[in-house]
Each structure stands twice: as structure tokens, then as C-alpha cells.
Amino acid sequence: MSRTKNLGMTAPSALSASKKNQKRQAVLRRLGLLAVVCALSFLTAHLIMLDAQRLPFEDMRLKTDLGGMVIAALFPILVLVGFAGRRHGWGLILGLVACGSAVLAGIFPF
């Protein structure tokens, strides 16, 4: 006779293989989305820095400092909004729009 009583409950580690697989897939999807959002945000920040170099100021340090300030403020916001909007993909769409607008700003002269 066993000292422990069997109450008909299973331990949390006894999840079925399919449930574990579903959780693993969800984690991998989130990590993939985070990697894509971070890469897209970095690309957007890089393009903004390149656009800041085209500003009509004479001092190159001023252009670099201004671009750096914009990037320092914008990069965390892009990452947070891009990852937070994972439900319907609107965060990724917003990141693509921001990156596309940075590309268009670099193409068209001002």
C-alpha cells in the first residue's frame, strides 16, 4: 500500500506531448516575432540616422547628435509597439509603415 493518496489529479509536469508542443510553438512564434520586430526597428533607426545626415546644418556633429536623439527616443517605442501588437499583426504593420516612411524620406529630397 502506498503512503500517498491518489486524488485523481496529475502533476503539472505530466502534460500531454501535444500540449507541450503547442506551448513550444507559441514561444517560438513570440521569439520569432520579437526578432523580426527588433531587426525592423534597427533598420528603421539606421535609415533615420542616414536621413539625419542630409539635414541642412553645416556642423556634422549637430546632425549626428540630432539623429542620435531621435533614434534614442524612437527605437524603444518601435520595439514595444511592434511586439505588443502581436494579436492581429498591427504592431508589425506599424513597424513596416515606419520603416517604409524612413525609406521614402531617404529617397525623396527635401
C-alpha atoms as an extended CHARMM CRD file, in Angstrom:
* protein
*
       110  EXT
         1         1  MET       CA              0.0000000000        0.0000000000        0.0000000000  PROA      1               0.0000000000
         2         2  SER       CA              1.2480000000        3.4420000000       -0.9120000000  PROA      2               0.0000000000
         3         3  ARG       CA              1.6570000000        6.2350000000        1.6210000000  PROA      3               0.0000000000
         4         4  THR       CA              0.3310000000        8.8720000000       -0.7790000000  PROA      4               0.0000000000
         5         5  LYS       CA             -3.2560000000        9.0940000000       -1.8170000000  PROA      5               0.0000000000
         6         6  ASN       CA             -4.1750000000        9.1810000000       -5.4390000000  PROA      6               0.0000000000
         7         7  LEU       CA             -6.6610000000       12.0330000000       -5.7610000000  PROA      7               0.0000000000
         8         8  GLY       CA             -7.0460000000       11.6680000000       -9.4940000000  PROA      8               0.0000000000
         9         9  MET       CA             -5.0340000000       14.8070000000      -10.1840000000  PROA      9               0.0000000000
        10        10  THR       CA             -1.9910000000       14.8070000000      -12.3630000000  PROA      10              0.0000000000
        11        11  ALA       CA              1.1340000000       16.7970000000      -11.7220000000  PROA      11              0.0000000000
        12        12  PRO       CA              1.8390000000       19.8340000000      -13.9230000000  PROA      12              0.0000000000
        13        13  SER       CA              4.8340000000       18.0320000000      -15.3920000000  PROA      13              0.0000000000
        14        14  ALA       CA              2.5560000000       15.3040000000      -16.7190000000  PROA      14              0.0000000000
        15        15  LEU       CA              1.1130000000       17.4100000000      -19.5200000000  PROA      15              0.0000000000
        16        16  SER       CA              0.4710000000       15.6190000000      -22.7290000000  PROA      16              0.0000000000
        17        17  ALA       CA              3.0120000000       15.8430000000      -25.5120000000  PROA      17              0.0000000000
        18        18  SER       CA              0.6550000000       17.8110000000      -27.7330000000  PROA      18              0.0000000000
        19        19  LYS       CA              0.1090000000       20.4700000000      -25.0690000000  PROA      19              0.0000000000
        20        20  LYS       CA              3.8640000000       20.8270000000      -24.6000000000  PROA      20              0.0000000000
        21        21  ASN       CA              4.3080000000       21.0770000000      -28.3370000000  PROA      21              0.0000000000
        22        22  GLN       CA              1.6600000000       23.8220000000      -28.5390000000  PROA      22              0.0000000000
        23        23  LYS       CA              3.4040000000       25.8000000000      -25.8130000000  PROA      23              0.0000000000
        24        24  ARG       CA              6.7690000000       25.3700000000      -27.5180000000  PROA      24              0.0000000000
        25        25  GLN       CA              5.3080000000       26.5880000000      -30.8170000000  PROA      25              0.0000000000
        26        26  ALA       CA              3.7750000000       29.6370000000      -29.1060000000  PROA      26              0.0000000000
        27        27  VAL       CA              7.1090000000       30.5310000000      -27.5100000000  PROA      27              0.0000000000
        28        28  LEU       CA              8.9480000000       30.0960000000      -30.8050000000  PROA      28              0.0000000000
        29        29  ARG       CA              6.3910000000       32.3030000000      -32.5930000000  PROA      29              0.0000000000
        30        30  ARG       CA              6.8390000000       35.0300000000      -29.9790000000  PROA      30              0.0000000000
        31        31  LEU       CA             10.6160000000       34.8280000000      -30.1920000000  PROA      31              0.0000000000
        32        32  GLY       CA             10.4520000000       34.9570000000      -33.9730000000  PROA      32              0.0000000000
        33        33  LEU       CA              8.1740000000       37.9750000000      -33.8690000000  PROA      33              0.0000000000
        34        34  LEU       CA             10.4670000000       39.6950000000      -31.3830000000  PROA      34              0.0000000000
        35        35  ALA       CA             13.4760000000       39.0390000000      -33.6180000000  PROA      35              0.0000000000
        36        36  VAL       CA             11.6650000000       40.4180000000      -36.6820000000  PROA      36              0.0000000000
        37        37  VAL       CA             10.4430000000       43.4810000000      -34.7810000000  PROA      37              0.0000000000
        38        38  CYS       CA             13.9230000000       44.1930000000      -33.3820000000  PROA      38              0.0000000000
        39        39  ALA       CA             15.5180000000       43.8510000000      -36.8210000000  PROA      39              0.0000000000
        40        40  LEU       CA             12.8620000000       46.0820000000      -38.3780000000  PROA      40              0.0000000000
        41        41  SER       CA             13.2770000000       48.6740000000      -35.6210000000  PROA      41              0.0000000000
        42        42  PHE       CA             17.0470000000       48.6450000000      -36.0450000000  PROA      42              0.0000000000
        43        43  LEU       CA             16.6850000000       49.0960000000      -39.8020000000  PROA      43              0.0000000000
        44        44  THR       CA             14.2860000000       51.9980000000      -39.2560000000  PROA      44              0.0000000000
        45        45  ALA       CA             16.6750000000       53.6120000000      -36.7770000000  PROA      45              0.0000000000
        46        46  HSD       CA             19.5840000000       53.2060000000      -39.1870000000  PROA      46              0.0000000000
        47        47  LEU       CA             17.6080000000       54.7900000000      -42.0180000000  PROA      47              0.0000000000
        48        48  ILE       CA             16.6260000000       57.7030000000      -39.7720000000  PROA      48              0.0000000000
        49        49  MET       CA             20.2880000000       58.2170000000      -38.9060000000  PROA      49              0.0000000000
        50        50  LEU       CA             21.1730000000       58.2780000000      -42.5960000000  PROA      50              0.0000000000
        51        51  ASP       CA             18.3600000000       60.7790000000      -43.2090000000  PROA      51              0.0000000000
        52        52  ALA       CA             19.6370000000       62.9690000000      -40.3800000000  PROA      52              0.0000000000
        53        53  GLN       CA             22.9620000000       63.2750000000      -42.2000000000  PROA      53              0.0000000000
        54        54  ARG       CA             21.1320000000       65.0430000000      -45.0350000000  PROA      54              0.0000000000
        55        55  LEU       CA             19.8190000000       67.8580000000      -42.8300000000  PROA      55              0.0000000000
        56        56  PRO       CA             20.7990000000       71.3580000000      -43.9700000000  PROA      56              0.0000000000
        57        57  PHE       CA             23.0320000000       72.1100000000      -40.9680000000  PROA      57              0.0000000000
        58        58  GLU       CA             26.7180000000       72.8450000000      -41.5380000000  PROA      58              0.0000000000
        59        59  ASP       CA             28.0910000000       71.1100000000      -38.4520000000  PROA      59              0.0000000000
        60        60  MET       CA             28.2740000000       67.3300000000      -38.8790000000  PROA      60              0.0000000000
        61        61  ARG       CA             28.3090000000       66.8040000000      -35.1130000000  PROA      61              0.0000000000
        62        62  LEU       CA             24.9800000000       68.5960000000      -34.8360000000  PROA      62              0.0000000000
        63        63  LYS       CA             23.4490000000       66.3120000000      -37.4550000000  PROA      63              0.0000000000
        64        64  THR       CA             24.7890000000       63.2040000000      -35.7350000000  PROA      64              0.0000000000
        65        65  ASP       CA             23.6230000000       64.3310000000      -32.2910000000  PROA      65              0.0000000000
        66        66  LEU       CA             20.1560000000       65.1740000000      -33.5690000000  PROA      66              0.0000000000
        67        67  GLY       CA             19.8640000000       61.8150000000      -35.3270000000  PROA      67              0.0000000000
        68        68  GLY       CA             21.0730000000       60.0230000000      -32.2080000000  PROA      68              0.0000000000
        69        69  MET       CA             18.4900000000       61.7590000000      -30.0320000000  PROA      69              0.0000000000
        70        70  VAL       CA             15.6900000000       60.8380000000      -32.4050000000  PROA      70              0.0000000000
        71        71  ILE       CA             16.8630000000       57.2250000000      -32.5180000000  PROA      71              0.0000000000
        72        72  ALA       CA             17.2220000000       57.0360000000      -28.7240000000  PROA      72              0.0000000000
        73        73  ALA       CA             13.6270000000       58.1560000000      -28.3260000000  PROA      73              0.0000000000
        74        74  LEU       CA             12.1410000000       56.1800000000      -31.1970000000  PROA      74              0.0000000000
        75        75  PHE       CA             13.8700000000       52.7800000000      -31.0180000000  PROA      75              0.0000000000
        76        76  PRO       CA             12.3580000000       51.5290000000      -27.7240000000  PROA      76              0.0000000000
        77        77  ILE       CA              8.9300000000       52.7480000000      -28.7890000000  PROA      77              0.0000000000
        78        78  LEU       CA              9.1740000000       50.8770000000      -32.0860000000  PROA      78              0.0000000000
        79        79  VAL       CA             10.1890000000       47.6600000000      -30.3380000000  PROA      79              0.0000000000
        80        80  LEU       CA              7.4620000000       47.8920000000      -27.7020000000  PROA      80              0.0000000000
        81        81  VAL       CA              4.6890000000       48.7950000000      -30.1190000000  PROA      81              0.0000000000
        82        82  GLY       CA              5.8110000000       46.1930000000      -32.6330000000  PROA      82              0.0000000000
        83        83  PHE       CA              5.8540000000       43.3630000000      -30.1050000000  PROA      83              0.0000000000
        84        84  ALA       CA              2.7980000000       44.4900000000      -28.1490000000  PROA      84              0.0000000000
        85        85  GLY       CA              0.6170000000       44.4980000000      -31.2380000000  PROA      85              0.0000000000
        86        86  ARG       CA              1.0440000000       40.8090000000      -31.9710000000  PROA      86              0.0000000000
        87        87  ARG       CA             -2.6450000000       39.9280000000      -31.6710000000  PROA      87              0.0000000000
        88        88  HSD       CA             -3.7860000000       40.9730000000      -35.1220000000  PROA      88              0.0000000000
        89        89  GLY       CA             -0.4160000000       41.8940000000      -36.5550000000  PROA      89              0.0000000000
        90        90  TRP       CA             -0.9800000000       45.6390000000      -36.2620000000  PROA      90              0.0000000000
        91        91  GLY       CA              2.3140000000       46.1240000000      -34.4360000000  PROA      91              0.0000000000
        92        92  LEU       CA              4.2610000000       44.5360000000      -37.2620000000  PROA      92              0.0000000000
        93        93  ILE       CA              2.2800000000       46.5620000000      -39.8030000000  PROA      93              0.0000000000
        94        94  LEU       CA              3.0540000000       49.7520000000      -37.8830000000  PROA      94              0.0000000000
        95        95  GLY       CA              6.7510000000       48.8400000000      -37.8800000000  PROA      95              0.0000000000
        96        96  LEU       CA              6.6540000000       48.2410000000      -41.6240000000  PROA      96              0.0000000000
        97        97  VAL       CA              4.9440000000       51.6030000000      -42.1510000000  PROA      97              0.0000000000
        98        98  ALA       CA              7.6020000000       53.3690000000      -40.0520000000  PROA      98              0.0000000000
        99        99  CYS       CA             10.4020000000       51.6240000000      -41.9600000000  PROA      99              0.0000000000
       100       100  GLY       CA              8.7340000000       52.4040000000      -45.2890000000  PROA      100             0.0000000000
       101       101  SER       CA              8.3600000000       56.0560000000      -44.4000000000  PROA      101             0.0000000000
       102       102  ALA       CA             12.0490000000       56.1990000000      -43.4270000000  PROA      102             0.0000000000
       103       103  VAL       CA             12.9300000000       54.6740000000      -46.8030000000  PROA      103             0.0000000000
       104       104  LEU       CA             10.7220000000       57.1650000000      -48.6380000000  PROA      104             0.0000000000
       105       105  ALA       CA             12.2510000000       60.0500000000      -46.6850000000  PROA      105             0.0000000000
       106       106  GLY       CA             15.6690000000       58.8700000000      -47.8220000000  PROA      106             0.0000000000
       107       107  ILE       CA             14.6290000000       58.5780000000      -51.4590000000  PROA      107             0.0000000000
       108       108  PHE       CA             12.8750000000       61.8940000000      -51.8790000000  PROA      108             0.0000000000
       109       109  PRO       CA             14.9810000000       65.0360000000      -51.4420000000  PROA      109             0.0000000000
       110       110  PHE       CA             13.8310000000       67.6970000000      -49.0270000000  PROA      110             0.0000000000
